[in-house]
Amino acid sequence: MTDAAGAAEPTPLEERLINLIKLKGPITVADYMADALGHPHDGYYMSQTPIGANGDFITAPEISQTFGELIGLWLVEAWRAMGSPDDFNLIELGPGRGVLMEDILRAARLRPEFIRGAHLWLLETSGRLRVEQQKRLRGAGLDPMWADEFADIPPAPSLIVANEFFDCLPIHQYQRVKTSWRERLVGLNNDETGLDFVLGKTPPPPALNLPATSASKEGDIVEISFAARDFTAGLSEQLTEHGGQALIIDYGHMQSGMGETLQAVRAHKFWPPLASPGRADVTAHVDFEALGATAIDHGAVAHGPVSQGEFLERLGLNIRVEMLCKGKTAEQAKTIRAGAYRIASPDQMGEIFKVMCVCAPSLPAPSGFEDI
Ligand SMILES: C[S@@+](CC[C@H](N)C(=O)[O-])C[C@H]1O[C@@H](n2cnc3c(N)ncnc32)[C@H](O)[C@@H]1O
């Protein structure tokens, strides 16, 4: 929101954070992200319409129905590999507008026993999105239950899907200074009218194992998401104890490394991450190496990551697209092919997005990951 002079008016959350920082000092980037997205009153997901043409961004299931349908078939296969349990949890983390689950269930209905055995759980923080999910999934064949926390879902063999959920989990940032590291924090700008990055005064704990000074240079940034690691630890323990598999899809990197990835998006354009908190989607790339290592530390097996494009091709994207195009007008077929191209092509979403599967150790490599 800008005034006549083009200067940004502080959002209610920005005012709240400025007052808090004046009182108590700078906050971590993780605390900033947690509030910017999830503040109970003024957080982005509580107060805005995030997804779709009138929102701020678009996700793969919103672009092409093939995405959810192929994942639906993948889930049926994963269920079969688990011995086709009569009772299991089908869990989606961060289901957005419910489009992915709607497409999953349409494909999975090909196996009525899968639908009969599934208890559908949606982990969702946004009351507004819960209402949309409820409307969209009415008549989809399963009555969803909602959870605020993963630990609130009753333990059972589980199939879990998370598309663009882990990128919402808060990260900490550390910056190399002359001979050491400092945590990068959110403080105030010079005239105390807005937010700006500042550095902590003391070095972070050695247990963080930040790169040696010989292996980094002044100004380098390292990001760590303890929230993503904790979430993966809980999920892996649950899968190891009760059986099941989790498919994690997100934009991110295969190997941990240095570099800043904190970003914000508003009205389909990049936006400065500290501007207008609560009005823009603030996320960070997912460190898949750290998630895989955490899964293994907690008894599970991690397959991948593989690029989203390759994963979808392995699941038969091209065949599915050609099936969908049959009997359609040339214009409709063009739209279907364009959607598939956007989600799978390396120069679109196909390379930056990765797919990882976290599994109970007793299960074979799931489809799409056989030789990875
Ligand atoms: C980027 S959207 C992804 C939506 C959907 N998966 C899709 O592919 O269209 C992120 C989703 O995660 C939810 N979310 C974000 N942080 C969350 C948290 N800490 N706990 C539960 N849900 C969260 C949001 O409300 C939203 O539904």
The ligand as an SDF file (V2000), in Angstrom:
LIG
                    3D

 27 29  0  0  0  0  0  0  0  0999 V2000
    2.2570  -21.8980   -0.8590 C   0  0  0  0  0  0  0  0  0  0  0  0
    0.7800  -22.4770   -0.1870 S   0  0  0  0  0  0  0  0  0  0  0  0
    0.7280  -24.0890   -0.9630 C   0  0  0  0  0  0  0  0  0  0  0  0
   -0.6500  -24.5080   -1.2860 C   0  0  0  0  0  0  0  0  0  0  0  0
   -0.8720  -25.8610   -1.9330 C   0  0  0  0  0  0  0  0  0  0  0  0
   -0.0850  -26.9130   -1.3570 N   0  0  0  0  0  0  0  0  0  0  0  0
   -0.7130  -25.8160   -3.4130 C   0  0  0  0  0  0  0  0  0  0  0  0
    0.1360  -26.5310   -3.9230 O   0  0  0  0  0  0  0  0  0  0  0  0
   -1.4570  -25.0850   -4.0710 O   0  0  0  0  0  0  0  0  0  0  0  0
    1.2280  -22.8300    1.5010 C   0  0  0  0  0  0  0  0  0  0  0  0
    0.1440  -23.4920    2.3030 C   0  0  0  0  0  0  0  0  0  0  0  0
    0.6980  -23.8540    3.5780 O   0  0  0  0  0  0  0  0  0  0  0  0
   -0.1030  -23.2890    4.6240 C   0  0  0  0  0  0  0  0  0  0  0  0
    0.8200  -23.0320    5.7350 N   0  0  0  0  0  0  0  0  0  0  0  0
    1.8720  -22.1880    5.7630 C   0  0  0  0  0  0  0  0  0  0  0  0
    2.5180  -22.2730    6.9390 N   0  0  0  0  0  0  0  0  0  0  0  0
    1.8720  -23.2010    7.6690 C   0  0  0  0  0  0  0  0  0  0  0  0
    2.0640  -23.7490    8.9630 C   0  0  0  0  0  0  0  0  0  0  0  0
    3.0700  -23.3540    9.7450 N   0  0  0  0  0  0  0  0  0  0  0  0
    1.1980  -24.6940    9.4020 N   0  0  0  0  0  0  0  0  0  0  0  0
    0.1960  -25.1150    8.6140 C   0  0  0  0  0  0  0  0  0  0  0  0
   -0.0450  -24.6340    7.3720 N   0  0  0  0  0  0  0  0  0  0  0  0
    0.7950  -23.6960    6.9020 C   0  0  0  0  0  0  0  0  0  0  0  0
   -0.7210  -22.0610    3.9790 C   0  0  0  0  0  0  0  0  0  0  0  0
   -1.8170  -21.5560    4.6550 O   0  0  0  0  0  0  0  0  0  0  0  0
   -1.0510  -22.6260    2.5950 C   0  0  0  0  0  0  0  0  0  0  0  0
   -2.1870  -23.4310    2.6310 O   0  0  0  0  0  0  0  0  0  0  0  0
  1  2  1  0
  2  3  1  0
  2 10  1  0
  3  4  1  0
  4  5  1  0
  5  6  1  0
  5  7  1  0
  7  8  2  0
  7  9  1  0
 10 11  1  0
 11 12  1  0
 11 26  1  0
 12 13  1  0
 13 14  1  0
 13 24  1  0
 14 15  1  0
 14 23  1  0
 15 16  2  0
 16 17  1  0
 17 18  1  0
 17 23  2  0
 18 19  1  0
 18 20  2  0
 20 21  1  0
 21 22  2  0
 22 23  1  0
 24 25  1  0
 24 26  1  0
 26 27  1  0
M  CHG  2   2   1   9  -1
M  END
$$$$
